[in-house]
Amino acid sequence: MYPETFHHWSQQVTESSNTLDLEPGVFTWNDPRRIALSLKHSVDNSQRRKVGPFASAMAMLNFYINRTGKHLSVQQREILEKAKDELREWYGKLPVKM
């Protein structure tokens, strides 16, 4: 139904996108503060981002979480969600209340 390349669009974006320079394996680390600090460093020093640093860092986290989907362990998802909280705190953003 769809071309074969359609199914691998996220991999193509990851490999060829002109976005942030991230440390290798940053999303697999077990320390949310370290993840957030690495993302903050990347976005604060990037000349290529098209939005603000907070939005850019959150977009990278969300892209990774969404891309891994059900293959992301519950424990790692919790770590990444805590990294979001760290970023919110550092950038002075309030968490979204649902």
MMTF fields as JSON, N, C-alpha, C and O atoms, coordinates in Angstrom:
{
  "mmtfVersion": "1.0.0",
  "mmtfProducer": "UNKNOWN",
  "numBonds": 391,
  "numAtoms": 392,
  "numGroups": 98,
  "numChains": 1,
  "numModels": 1,
  "chainsPerModel": [1],
  "groupsPerChain": [98],
  "chainIdList": ["A"],
  "bondAtomList": [4, 2, 8, 6, 12, 10, 16, 14, 20, 18, 24, 22, 28, 26, 32, 30, 36, 34, 40, 38, 44, 42, 48, 46, 52, 50, 56, 54, 60, 58, 64, 62, 68, 66, 72, 70, 76, 74, 80, 78, 84, 82, 88, 86, 92, 90, 96, 94, 100, 98, 104, 102, 108, 106, 112, 110, 116, 114, 120, 118, 124, 122, 128, 126, 132, 130, 136, 134, 140, 138, 144, 142, 148, 146, 152, 150, 156, 154, 160, 158, 164, 162, 168, 166, 172, 170, 176, 174, 180, 178, 184, 182, 188, 186, 192, 190, 196, 194, 200, 198, 204, 202, 208, 206, 212, 210, 216, 214, 220, 218, 224, 222, 228, 226, 232, 230, 236, 234, 240, 238, 244, 242, 248, 246, 252, 250, 256, 254, 260, 258, 264, 262, 268, 266, 272, 270, 276, 274, 280, 278, 284, 282, 288, 286, 292, 290, 296, 294, 300, 298, 304, 302, 308, 306, 312, 310, 316, 314, 320, 318, 324, 322, 328, 326, 332, 330, 336, 334, 340, 338, 344, 342, 348, 346, 352, 350, 356, 354, 360, 358, 364, 362, 368, 366, 372, 370, 376, 374, 380, 378, 384, 382, 388, 386],
  "bondOrderList": [1, 1, 1, 1, 1, 1, 1, 1, 1, 1, 1, 1, 1, 1, 1, 1, 1, 1, 1, 1, 1, 1, 1, 1, 1, 1, 1, 1, 1, 1, 1, 1, 1, 1, 1, 1, 1, 1, 1, 1, 1, 1, 1, 1, 1, 1, 1, 1, 1, 1, 1, 1, 1, 1, 1, 1, 1, 1, 1, 1, 1, 1, 1, 1, 1, 1, 1, 1, 1, 1, 1, 1, 1, 1, 1, 1, 1, 1, 1, 1, 1, 1, 1, 1, 1, 1, 1, 1, 1, 1, 1, 1, 1, 1, 1, 1, 1],
  "groupList": [{"groupName": "MET", "atomNameList": ["N", "CA", "C", "O"], "elementList": ["N", "C", "C", "O"], "formalChargeList": [0, 0, 0, 0], "bondAtomList": [1, 0, 2, 1, 3, 2], "bondOrderList": [1, 1, 2], "singleLetterCode": "M", "chemCompType": "L-PEPTIDE LINKING"}, {"groupName": "TYR", "atomNameList": ["N", "CA", "C", "O"], "elementList": ["N", "C", "C", "O"], "formalChargeList": [0, 0, 0, 0], "bondAtomList": [1, 0, 2, 1, 3, 2], "bondOrderList": [1, 1, 2], "singleLetterCode": "Y", "chemCompType": "L-PEPTIDE LINKING"}, {"groupName": "PRO", "atomNameList": ["N", "CA", "C", "O"], "elementList": ["N", "C", "C", "O"], "formalChargeList": [0, 0, 0, 0], "bondAtomList": [1, 0, 2, 1, 3, 2], "bondOrderList": [1, 1, 2], "singleLetterCode": "P", "chemCompType": "L-PEPTIDE LINKING"}, {"groupName": "GLU", "atomNameList": ["N", "CA", "C", "O"], "elementList": ["N", "C", "C", "O"], "formalChargeList": [0, 0, 0, 0], "bondAtomList": [1, 0, 2, 1, 3, 2], "bondOrderList": [1, 1, 2], "singleLetterCode": "E", "chemCompType": "L-PEPTIDE LINKING"}, {"groupName": "THR", "atomNameList": ["N", "CA", "C", "O"], "elementList": ["N", "C", "C", "O"], "formalChargeList": [0, 0, 0, 0], "bondAtomList": [1, 0, 2, 1, 3, 2], "bondOrderList": [1, 1, 2], "singleLetterCode": "T", "chemCompType": "L-PEPTIDE LINKING"}, {"groupName": "PHE", "atomNameList": ["N", "CA", "C", "O"], "elementList": ["N", "C", "C", "O"], "formalChargeList": [0, 0, 0, 0], "bondAtomList": [1, 0, 2, 1, 3, 2], "bondOrderList": [1, 1, 2], "singleLetterCode": "F", "chemCompType": "L-PEPTIDE LINKING"}, {"groupName": "HIS", "atomNameList": ["N", "CA", "C", "O"], "elementList": ["N", "C", "C", "O"], "formalChargeList": [0, 0, 0, 0], "bondAtomList": [1, 0, 2, 1, 3, 2], "bondOrderList": [1, 1, 2], "singleLetterCode": "H", "chemCompType": "L-PEPTIDE LINKING"}, {"groupName": "TRP", "atomNameList": ["N", "CA", "C", "O"], "elementList": ["N", "C", "C", "O"], "formalChargeList": [0, 0, 0, 0], "bondAtomList": [1, 0, 2, 1, 3, 2], "bondOrderList": [1, 1, 2], "singleLetterCode": "W", "chemCompType": "L-PEPTIDE LINKING"}, {"groupName": "SER", "atomNameList": ["N", "CA", "C", "O"], "elementList": ["N", "C", "C", "O"], "formalChargeList": [0, 0, 0, 0], "bondAtomList": [1, 0, 2, 1, 3, 2], "bondOrderList": [1, 1, 2], "singleLetterCode": "S", "chemCompType": "L-PEPTIDE LINKING"}, {"groupName": "GLN", "atomNameList": ["N", "CA", "C", "O"], "elementList": ["N", "C", "C", "O"], "formalChargeList": [0, 0, 0, 0], "bondAtomList": [1, 0, 2, 1, 3, 2], "bondOrderList": [1, 1, 2], "singleLetterCode": "Q", "chemCompType": "L-PEPTIDE LINKING"}, {"groupName": "VAL", "atomNameList": ["N", "CA", "C", "O"], "elementList": ["N", "C", "C", "O"], "formalChargeList": [0, 0, 0, 0], "bondAtomList": [1, 0, 2, 1, 3, 2], "bondOrderList": [1, 1, 2], "singleLetterCode": "V", "chemCompType": "L-PEPTIDE LINKING"}, {"groupName": "ASN", "atomNameList": ["N", "CA", "C", "O"], "elementList": ["N", "C", "C", "O"], "formalChargeList": [0, 0, 0, 0], "bondAtomList": [1, 0, 2, 1, 3, 2], "bondOrderList": [1, 1, 2], "singleLetterCode": "N", "chemCompType": "L-PEPTIDE LINKING"}, {"groupName": "LEU", "atomNameList": ["N", "CA", "C", "O"], "elementList": ["N", "C", "C", "O"], "formalChargeList": [0, 0, 0, 0], "bondAtomList": [1, 0, 2, 1, 3, 2], "bondOrderList": [1, 1, 2], "singleLetterCode": "L", "chemCompType": "L-PEPTIDE LINKING"}, {"groupName": "ASP", "atomNameList": ["N", "CA", "C", "O"], "elementList": ["N", "C", "C", "O"], "formalChargeList": [0, 0, 0, 0], "bondAtomList": [1, 0, 2, 1, 3, 2], "bondOrderList": [1, 1, 2], "singleLetterCode": "D", "chemCompType": "L-PEPTIDE LINKING"}, {"groupName": "GLY", "atomNameList": ["N", "CA", "C", "O"], "elementList": ["N", "C", "C", "O"], "formalChargeList": [0, 0, 0, 0], "bondAtomList": [1, 0, 2, 1, 3, 2], "bondOrderList": [1, 1, 2], "singleLetterCode": "G", "chemCompType": "PEPTIDE LINKING"}, {"groupName": "ARG", "atomNameList": ["N", "CA", "C", "O"], "elementList": ["N", "C", "C", "O"], "formalChargeList": [0, 0, 0, 0], "bondAtomList": [1, 0, 2, 1, 3, 2], "bondOrderList": [1, 1, 2], "singleLetterCode": "R", "chemCompType": "L-PEPTIDE LINKING"}, {"groupName": "ILE", "atomNameList": ["N", "CA", "C", "O"], "elementList": ["N", "C", "C", "O"], "formalChargeList": [0, 0, 0, 0], "bondAtomList": [1, 0, 2, 1, 3, 2], "bondOrderList": [1, 1, 2], "singleLetterCode": "I", "chemCompType": "L-PEPTIDE LINKING"}, {"groupName": "ALA", "atomNameList": ["N", "CA", "C", "O"], "elementList": ["N", "C", "C", "O"], "formalChargeList": [0, 0, 0, 0], "bondAtomList": [1, 0, 2, 1, 3, 2], "bondOrderList": [1, 1, 2], "singleLetterCode": "A", "chemCompType": "L-PEPTIDE LINKING"}, {"groupName": "LYS", "atomNameList": ["N", "CA", "C", "O"], "elementList": ["N", "C", "C", "O"], "formalChargeList": [0, 0, 0, 0], "bondAtomList": [1, 0, 2, 1, 3, 2], "bondOrderList": [1, 1, 2], "singleLetterCode": "K", "chemCompType": "L-PEPTIDE LINKING"}],
  "groupTypeList": [0, 1, 2, 3, 4, 5, 6, 6, 7, 8, 9, 9, 10, 4, 3, 8, 8, 11, 4, 12, 13, 12, 3, 2, 14, 10, 5, 4, 7, 11, 13, 2, 15, 15, 16, 17, 12, 8, 12, 18, 6, 8, 10, 13, 11, 8, 9, 15, 15, 18, 10, 14, 2, 5, 17, 8, 17, 0, 17, 0, 12, 11, 5, 1, 16, 11, 15, 4, 14, 18, 6, 12, 8, 10, 9, 9, 15, 3, 16, 12, 3, 18, 17, 18, 13, 3, 12, 15, 3, 7, 1, 14, 18, 12, 2, 10, 18, 0],
  "groupIdList": [1, 2, 3, 4, 5, 6, 7, 8, 9, 10, 11, 12, 13, 14, 15, 16, 17, 18, 19, 20, 21, 22, 23, 24, 25, 26, 27, 28, 29, 30, 31, 32, 33, 34, 35, 36, 37, 38, 39, 40, 41, 42, 43, 44, 45, 46, 47, 48, 49, 50, 51, 52, 53, 54, 55, 56, 57, 58, 59, 60, 61, 62, 63, 64, 65, 66, 67, 68, 69, 70, 71, 72, 73, 74, 75, 76, 77, 78, 79, 80, 81, 82, 83, 84, 85, 86, 87, 88, 89, 90, 91, 92, 93, 94, 95, 96, 97, 98],
  "secStructList": [7, 7, 7, 4, 4, 4, 4, 4, 2, 2, 2, 2, 2, 2, 2, 2, 7, 7, 7, 7, 7, 7, 7, 6, 6, 4, 4, 4, 7, 1, 7, 2, 2, 2, 2, 2, 2, 2, 2, 2, 2, 2, 2, 2, 6, 7, 1, 1, 7, 1, 1, 7, 2, 2, 2, 2, 2, 2, 2, 2, 2, 2, 2, 2, 2, 2, 2, 2, 4, 4, 4, 1, 7, 2, 2, 2, 2, 2, 2, 2, 2, 2, 2, 2, 2, 2, 2, 2, 2, 2, 2, 6, 7, 7, 7, 7, 7, 7],
  "xCoordList": [0.817, 0.0, 0.866, 0.645, 1.858, 2.757, 4.117, 4.489, 4.848, 6.211, 7.037, 6.786, 8.006, 8.845, 9.517, 9.706, 9.876, 10.558, 9.654, 10.148, 8.337, 7.404, 7.53, 7.414, 7.764, 7.817, 9.06, 9.093, 10.06, 11.311, 11.61, 12.774, 10.579, 10.786, 11.52, 12.357, 11.223, 11.861, 13.351, 14.154, 13.719, 15.137, 15.847, 16.964, 15.202, 15.792, 15.979, 17.012, 14.98, 15.09, 16.253, 17.043, 16.353, 17.418, 18.794, 19.704, 18.95, 20.261, 20.648, 21.832, 19.669, 20.016, 19.591, 19.892, 18.908, 18.412, 19.552, 20.544, 19.386, 20.363, 19.91, 19.665, 19.805, 19.326, 20.459, 21.544, 20.213, 21.177, 22.297, 22.135, 23.424, 24.534, 24.39, 24.719, 23.898, 23.667, 24.805, 25.462, 25.025, 26.016, 25.502, 24.307, 26.375, 25.945, 25.3, 25.84, 24.145, 23.462, 22.786, 22.395, 22.636, 22.095, 20.739, 20.468, 19.898, 18.562, 18.553, 17.514, 19.679, 19.758, 20.367, 20.431, 20.813, 21.415, 20.369, 19.171, 20.827, 19.919, 19.737, 19.02, 20.363, 20.295, 19.539, 20.062, 18.304, 17.516, 18.184, 18.075, 18.87, 19.545, 20.673, 20.864, 21.411, 22.507, 21.96, 22.539, 20.841, 20.205, 19.787, 20.087, 19.086, 18.599, 19.755, 19.682, 20.812, 21.968, 22.629, 23.041, 22.731, 23.316, 22.455, 22.977, 21.135, 20.232, 20.31, 20.365, 20.313, 20.401, 21.691, 21.678, 22.781, 24.059, 23.986, 24.459, 23.392, 23.293, 22.449, 22.847, 21.281, 20.392, 20.883, 20.722, 21.476, 21.974, 23.141, 23.368, 23.871, 25.034, 24.775, 25.68, 23.562, 23.249, 22.956, 22.256, 23.497, 23.197, 22.166, 21.753, 21.747, 20.875, 19.424, 18.578, 19.117, 17.735, 16.839, 17.273, 15.585, 14.646, 13.668, 12.942, 13.645, 12.777, 13.648, 14.861, 13.031, 13.776, 14.42, 14.061, 15.37, 16.098, 15.219, 15.398, 14.274, 13.402, 12.566, 12.505, 11.927, 11.089, 11.913, 11.446, 13.115, 13.976, 14.37, 14.331, 14.746, 15.127, 13.941, 14.082, 12.773, 11.578, 11.187, 10.743, 11.347, 11.014, 11.906, 11.435, 13.184, 14.089, 13.709, 13.714, 13.38, 12.952, 11.673, 11.582, 10.691, 9.42, 9.587, 8.95, 10.431, 10.671, 11.232, 10.793, 12.202, 12.799, 11.772, 11.671, 11.013, 10.0, 8.979, 8.638, 8.491, 7.489, 8.067, 7.389, 9.305, 9.932, 10.145, 9.951, 10.541, 10.784, 9.497, 9.446, 8.464, 7.15, 7.161, 7.708, 6.547, 6.397, 7.721, 7.793, 8.759, 10.068, 10.835, 11.871, 10.333, 10.958, 10.464, 9.257, 11.376, 10.974, 10.272, 10.485, 9.441, 8.732, 9.74, 9.557, 10.791, 11.815, 12.494, 12.686, 12.855, 13.529, 12.573, 12.984, 11.303, 10.311, 10.201, 10.133, 10.186, 10.111, 11.339, 11.221, 12.498, 13.731, 13.639, 14.004, 13.153, 13.042, 11.989, 12.164, 10.899, 9.881, 10.461, 10.149, 11.299, 11.957, 12.947, 13.134, 13.571, 14.466, 13.674, 14.176, 12.445, 11.588, 11.348, 11.402, 11.081, 10.86, 12.097, 11.983, 13.272, 14.521, 14.624, 14.973, 14.319, 14.375, 13.378, 13.701, 12.16, 11.149, 11.657, 11.487, 12.284, 12.8, 13.901, 13.886, 14.847, 15.969, 15.541, 16.129, 14.509, 14.054, 12.9, 12.36, 12.517, 11.471, 10.091, 9.273, 9.824, 8.518, 7.734, 8.286, 6.464, 5.618, 5.154, 4.894, 5.048, 4.534, 3.075, 2.33, 2.687, 1.315, 0.433, 0.72, -0.639, -1.595, -2.701, -3.287, -2.977, -4.043, -5.264, -6.268],
  "yCoordList": [-1.193, 0.0, 1.264, 2.17, 1.323, 2.462, 2.051, 0.88, 2.991, 2.656, 2.199, 2.62, 1.352, 0.814, 1.924, 1.783, 3.012, 4.097, 4.778, 5.366, 4.713, 5.34, 4.738, 5.447, 3.441, 2.752, 3.106, 2.868, 3.657, 3.962, 5.459, 5.856, 6.282, 7.72, 8.233, 9.128, 7.683, 8.196, 7.873, 8.668, 6.715, 6.367, 7.319, 7.76, 7.632, 8.552, 9.937, 10.578, 10.394, 11.692, 11.674, 12.616, 10.595, 10.488, 10.522, 11.168, 9.838, 9.716, 10.92, 11.231, 11.601, 12.647, 14.051, 15.015, 14.182, 15.482, 16.413, 15.993, 17.662, 18.688, 19.359, 20.565, 18.569, 19.111, 19.207, 19.691, 18.758, 18.915, 17.891, 16.783, 18.291, 17.362, 16.794, 17.458, 15.566, 14.929, 13.985, 13.428, 13.817, 12.839, 11.446, 11.184, 10.558, 9.195, 8.504, 8.527, 7.893, 7.119, 7.931, 7.379, 9.236, 10.109, 9.626, 9.749, 9.089, 8.676, 7.327, 6.906, 6.652, 5.352, 5.463, 4.47, 6.645, 6.827, 6.638, 6.767, 6.329, 6.071, 7.266, 7.164, 8.379, 9.558, 10.677, 11.261, 10.984, 12.015, 13.385, 14.126, 13.722, 15.022, 15.092, 16.122, 14.01, 13.968, 14.071, 14.755, 13.387, 13.46, 14.897, 15.451, 15.494, 16.864, 17.843, 18.745, 17.671, 18.559, 18.443, 19.447, 17.223, 17.019, 17.673, 18.335, 17.487, 18.114, 19.635, 20.327, 20.151, 21.598, 22.147, 23.18, 21.466, 21.895, 21.896, 22.829, 20.844, 20.744, 21.865, 22.497, 22.112, 23.128, 24.544, 25.431, 24.756, 26.102, 26.496, 27.682, 25.518, 25.794, 25.586, 25.763, 25.216, 24.937, 26.224, 27.111, 26.305, 27.412, 26.99, 27.801, 25.722, 25.194, 25.016, 24.705, 25.204, 24.98, 26.095, 27.233, 25.744, 26.703, 27.257, 28.21, 26.663, 27.134, 27.391, 27.184, 27.838, 28.112, 26.862, 25.743, 27.053, 25.916, 24.937, 23.725, 25.438, 24.541, 23.681, 22.462, 24.31, 23.574, 22.562, 21.457, 22.932, 22.042, 20.812, 19.692, 21.013, 19.892, 18.965, 17.744, 19.548, 18.73, 17.973, 16.827, 18.601, 17.934, 16.718, 15.673, 16.853, 15.711, 14.574, 13.413, 14.888, 13.855, 13.177, 11.949, 13.977, 13.412, 12.595, 11.553, 13.054, 12.303, 10.927, 9.921, 10.882, 9.597, 8.689, 7.508, 9.238, 8.442, 7.898, 6.717, 8.738, 8.302, 7.313, 6.371, 7.521, 6.633, 5.233, 4.249, 5.137, 3.819, 3.118, 1.889, 3.878, 3.309, 2.208, 2.372, 1.08, -0.028, -0.721, -1.536, -0.413, -1.025, -0.326, -0.819, 0.811, 1.544, 0.957, 0.864, 0.566, -0.035, 1.011, 2.214, 0.533, 1.419, 2.219, 3.415, 1.559, 2.223, 3.349, 4.443, 3.093, 4.124, 5.261, 6.42, 4.942, 5.991, 6.921, 8.141, 6.335, 7.144, 8.043, 9.2, 7.522, 8.314, 9.486, 10.609, 9.232, 10.298, 11.325, 12.518, 10.877, 11.816, 12.699, 13.887, 12.118, 12.909, 13.899, 14.998, 13.512, 14.438, 15.643, 16.767, 15.411, 16.525, 17.475, 18.695, 16.901, 17.735, 18.569, 19.735, 17.972, 18.713, 19.893, 21.004, 19.646, 20.722, 21.822, 23.006, 21.434, 22.434, 23.317, 24.536, 22.682, 23.434, 24.403, 25.572, 23.931, 24.768, 25.924, 27.004, 25.693, 26.75, 27.563, 28.441, 27.277, 28.048, 27.835, 28.754, 26.635, 26.303, 25.473, 24.578, 25.769, 24.994, 23.724, 23.734, 22.619, 21.389, 21.562, 22.323, 20.851, 20.907, 20.088, 18.92, 20.692, 19.987, 19.412, 20.112, 18.157, 17.506, 17.312, 16.779],
  "zCoordList": [0.0, 0.0, 0.0, -0.804, 0.909, 0.957, 0.405, 0.479, -0.137, -0.565, 0.636, 1.765, 0.392, 1.47, 2.271, 3.479, 1.624, 2.33, 3.344, 4.306, 3.152, 4.075, 5.468, 6.467, 5.535, 6.815, 7.621, 8.828, 6.999, 7.682, 7.712, 7.766, 7.678, 7.627, 8.86, 8.743, 10.046, 11.258, 11.281, 11.771, 10.757, 10.678, 9.724, 9.995, 8.614, 7.642, 8.268, 8.07, 9.021, 9.689, 10.674, 10.73, 11.449, 12.443, 11.807, 12.325, 10.693, 10.063, 9.211, 9.092, 8.615, 7.658, 8.07, 7.366, 9.18, 9.589, 9.99, 10.586, 9.655, 10.009, 11.306, 11.342, 12.358, 13.626, 14.628, 14.305, 15.818, 16.897, 16.845, 16.334, 17.382, 17.578, 18.984, 19.967, 19.071, 20.365, 20.71, 19.831, 22.006, 22.44, 22.098, 22.228, 21.667, 21.33, 22.53, 23.636, 22.298, 23.331, 24.408, 25.437, 24.203, 25.248, 25.766, 26.961, 24.916, 25.342, 26.05, 26.559, 26.091, 26.765, 28.157, 28.881, 28.538, 29.856, 30.947, 30.694, 32.169, 33.29, 34.218, 35.213, 33.917, 34.777, 34.057, 33.108, 34.503, 33.815, 33.811, 32.834, 34.889, 34.957, 33.928, 33.283, 33.777, 32.8, 31.375, 30.532, 31.11, 29.788, 29.507, 28.449, 30.478, 30.303, 30.125, 29.291, 30.9, 30.791, 29.423, 28.842, 28.911, 27.586, 26.504, 25.607, 26.592, 25.62, 25.72, 24.703, 26.944, 27.146, 26.537, 25.867, 26.769, 26.2, 24.666, 24.016, 24.099, 22.635, 22.043, 21.064, 22.639, 22.055, 22.324, 21.485, 23.479, 23.784, 22.883, 22.645, 22.386, 21.54, 20.053, 19.238, 19.695, 18.297, 17.529, 18.017, 16.339, 15.431, 14.389, 13.559, 14.429, 13.381, 13.805, 12.966, 15.073, 15.498, 14.97, 14.794, 14.722, 14.14, 15.165, 14.882, 16.36, 17.44, 18.662, 18.624, 19.734, 20.955, 21.539, 21.173, 22.445, 22.994, 23.767, 23.643, 24.56, 25.315, 24.373, 24.532, 23.4, 22.447, 21.66, 21.384, 21.308, 20.544, 21.363, 20.854, 22.622, 23.489, 23.733, 23.682, 23.997, 24.235, 22.968, 23.043, 21.819, 20.557, 20.333, 19.883, 20.644, 20.481, 21.415, 21.006, 22.66, 23.604, 23.126, 23.114, 22.734, 22.272, 21.001, 20.845, 20.102, 18.87, 19.203, 18.645, 20.111, 20.475, 21.151, 20.817, 22.101, 22.804, 21.816, 21.867, 20.924, 19.947, 18.947, 18.537, 18.557, 17.577, 18.13, 17.417, 19.388, 19.969, 20.351, 20.383, 20.641, 20.909, 21.951, 23.041, 21.601, 22.55, 22.853, 23.772, 22.101, 22.343, 23.466, 23.912, 23.917, 25.013, 26.329, 26.552, 27.191, 28.473, 29.337, 29.181, 30.237, 31.157, 31.982, 32.207, 32.426, 33.226, 32.439, 32.971, 31.192, 30.396, 30.054, 30.008, 29.815, 29.555, 30.764, 30.613, 31.965, 33.187, 33.321, 33.722, 32.993, 33.046, 32.077, 32.425, 30.862, 29.863, 30.269, 30.019, 30.891, 31.376, 32.485, 32.563, 33.335, 34.382, 33.766, 34.286, 32.672, 31.97, 31.459, 31.472, 31.012, 30.591, 31.761, 31.603, 32.944, 34.13, 34.455, 34.832, 34.309, 34.537, 33.568, 33.968, 32.299, 31.301, 31.633, 31.537, 32.027, 32.39, 33.525, 33.506, 34.514, 35.653, 35.215, 35.603, 34.418, 33.99, 33.096, 33.143, 32.276, 31.371, 31.958, 31.286, 33.209, 33.871, 33.292, 33.276, 32.816, 32.246, 33.256, 33.895, 33.394, 34.294, 33.6, 32.397, 34.355, 33.736, 33.335, 33.954, 32.304, 31.808, 32.734, 32.994, 33.233, 34.097, 33.234, 32.408, 33.427, 32.655, 33.506, 33.032]
}
